[in-house]
Amino acid sequence: DAFFGGGAGGAVRRGRPAAGSDLRYDLRISFGEAVRGVEKEIEFPVMGRCETCGGSGAKAGSEPTTCPQCSGRGEVRTVRSTMLGQMVNVSTCPRCRGEGRIVEAPCGTCRGDGRTERPRKLRVSIPAGIDEGHQIRLSGEGEVGPRSGPAGSLYVAVHVTPHPSLRRDGTELYHELDVSISQAALGTRVAIPTVEGDEEIEIRAGTQPGTELRLRGRGVPHLRRPNVRGDLHVLVNVVVPTKLSKRERELLEAFAKEAGETVGSEGGGGIFERVRDALG
């Protein structure tokens, strides 16, 4: 029926105002705000409904009239004969641009468009666990369409500033902790960064290079399950000094001698060279 004109006697589709455009807003937040969640106020220019004409586009005291070319349908039909019969071509009315109405006396403020540009402020709730590149869609918060057309959507694109010493992988956080040979051998307590601030943890005596310490529930909340949170992984790296003072060398040589180890050139390389070889 659509091709051969059988639908001509059916219900008439009335023209309707075009919808407004979608908008994009790029929002930068800190690493901690992405993990914990935050509410931000944003401001951006937007095409809003004209206050003078109320969005109709018509001058005060006048109203938009039915388009005479399409009789308010918003579309025009062209019928032509072919070998298969009559073919109907349906296209948007060029005079009213598919709205079905035209403005004979346009509003002086918006010049018949029904919209004016203005700054707008909006508070946006950023959920905990959001990550770099995620977008938040706010329906109806975009531009208003011409002559009271429905509003488009606003897409808030989130950009997260990296943390200086925490690396994120999904809901898991990772921190590389450097400790000295003496700290690894004798044990110590050190402060490490977390999302909530620095926290002191224990490095047990005899800790080996590559040891992983896990702080459960100190990672990133799951975006769709806020009660589920990842872990913070502390990766221990034992640092071998490249330069020693005379006193430090004497103490280490005494330690090697007490342990029955051969060090120096006669032992095929110093203790630090052999430690470096053992670490990689």
N, C-alpha and C positions, 0 to 999 in steps of 0.2 A: 504493500500500500504506500509505503514511503517513497518508493521509486516511481510508481505509476499514478500517483495522485489520489489514491484511495483514501488517504487520511484527511483530505481537504474538508470533509464534512464533519470531522471529529472536533474534539475540544480545541480551542485556540490557545496556544501558548503565549501568555502575555510577556512582554519584554520586562526585564528587571535590571536595576542598576548593577554595574560591574563591581566586583569585589575590589577592595584596596590591596595594595602591594604588601608582601611580607617584608619585614625588616630584620637586620642582623646587628647585634651589638656585641663587640668584643670586650670582655671583662677579665681583668687580671687580678688574681688573688694570690695570697701567700700560700706556702706549703702547709702551714698549720691550719689555715682557714679551709683548705681543701679536705684535710683529714677530719677536722672537727665539725665542719659546716658553718655557715655564716649567713647573715642577711645583709644585703648591700642595697644602697640607694643609687640608682642610675638616672642620668638625664640625657635626653636625646631629642633632636628635632623630629617632628612628625606632622603629617597632613591630617588635621582634625576637622570636625564638622564646623562649618561657618556659623558663627553666632548671630550674624546679621539676618541671614535667610533661613536659619535652622537646618541647613544642608540641602534645601531644595534647589538652590542655584537661581531662583527667580527673585526679581525685585519685589520689595514690599508692596503689597496690594495686588500682586499677580500670582498666578500659579502656572506650573508647567502644563502644556497642552498635549493632547494625543497626537502622535506623529501622523501626518496625513499620508505619508508614503507607504508605511507598513500597517496603518490602522491600529497601532499600539501593540502589534505582535512582536516587534523587535527584530523581525526577519522578513526578507522578501523572497518570493518564489518565482522562478523562471521556468516555463514549460516549453519544451521543444520536442518535435516529433522525430523519431528515429525508426530504424527497421524493426526494432523490438517494441515499438509503441511510444507512448508519451513518456519522456524523462523529465523529472522535476528536480531542479537545482535550487537548494535552500541556502541562503547566505545572510549574513548580518546586515541589517538595514544601514546603508551608508549615511543616512541623514541623522538618525537618532543614536547610531552606534549600538544598536541592540537594546536600548533602554525602553523603547516604546513611547517615550515622551520627549518633547523638545521645549527649550526655554526661549520664549519670544522676547521677554524683557529680562535680561540677566541682572543678577545682583551686582551692585557696584563694588562690593568688598571682595568677593571671590570671582567675579566676572563669569558667573554662570556655572562654575565648577562645583560649588557647594562645599568647598574645603579651603582652609587657609593653613599655612605652616605656623607651628608654634612649638616652643620648648615643652617637654613633658618630663616629669619626675615619676619614678616608679620604684617600689621596693621589691627586690627579688630575693627569694629564699634559695640559698645554695645548699643542697643536701650534703651531709657528711659522707666522705668517701669518693667524691667526684674527682675525676682525673683530667689531665690535659686533653683538650680537644672535644670534650663532651659538650653537648648543646642542650639548653633548656628551652622548650617550646611553650610560649604563652599565647594561647588562642585569643583572638580578638584584641590583642594589644598592638597590632601593626597599624598601617595607615588605613583610614576610613576611605571607602570607595567614593567616586564622584557622585554627587547628588544623592546622598544618603545610602550609598552602597555599603554592604557589610564590610567590616574591618578585616584585614589580614592578620597574620600571626607575627609575633616578635620572637626571634631566635637569639638567645643569649649564648654566645660561644665563650667557653671558659678557658682561660690560659693560666697555668700554675707556675709560679716562680720556683725554680729548683731549690732544694735545701742544700746548704754548703757541705754537710757531712752525712746526710741520710739519703739512701737510694731506694726508690720505690719500685716494686714489681707486683702489680695488682694490689692485693691487700697486705702484702708482706713488705717490711722495711729491713734494710741492711745497713750496718755500720762497720767499717774497717777500723779496728783498734790496734794501734802500734804500742808495744810494750818492749822494754829492754830485756836483755838476757837475765839480769839479776832479778827483775820483777817477775819474769816467767818462772825462774828457778825457785825464788823464795816466797812468791805470792805477794799480793798487794791489793789495795782497794783504789779504784779509779772512777772518775766521773765520765759518763757517756751522755750524748744528747738523745733526748726523746722528744716526741711531739709536745708533751706536757712540760718540758724543761729538762735540765741536767739531772741525772740520777746516778747514784753511786752503786757500783757492783763489785763483787769480789773476784779477783783473779787468784785461783788456788795455786799453791806451790807445786811446781812440776808441770805447769801448763805447757803444752806442746804447740809448735807452730801449726797454724791451720785449724786450731780448736774453734768450735762454734758454740757460743752461748746463746740460748734462746730465752727471750722474755715473752712469755705467752700473754696474748691479749693486749700487747702494746703497739700493735701495728695499725692498719687502716681499717675502719668499719666497712663492711660490705654495703655497696650502694643500695641494693634492694632489700637487704636484711640488716638493718642498723644494729641489731643486738649481736650480730656475729662480727668479730674483729680478728684481724690477722696478728701475726707475731713480729717481734723485733729480733733480728738475728745479728749478733755481735761476732764478727770474724776476727780472731786474734792473729796478729802478725808480729812475730818476734824479730826485732830490728837488731842487726849486727853492726856495731860501730865501725866506721872506716878509719877513724883516727883515735889514738890513745895517748894519754899523757904518760910520762915516765912512771908515775906512781900507779896508774891503772894497769900498765903493762906488768909491773912487778907483782902486783896482787894477783893478776890472772896467771902469771907464770908459777906463783906459789900454789895457786889452786890446782893447776895442772900437775905440778910435782906431787902434791898431796894425793891426787887421784891416780898417780902412776902413769900419767900421759906424757908422751914425748912431744914437745912443741918446738917451734922455731925451724930454721932451715934444715936441721938434722932430722927432723921428723917428717920431712916431705911436705912442708908447708905449715904455717902458723895455725894456732887454734881457730882464729877468725876465718882463715881461708877454708879450713875444714868444716867449720859451722856453716859457712856460706854454701859449700858444696852439698852439705847434708840438707840444706833448705831448698835446694833447687839448682 
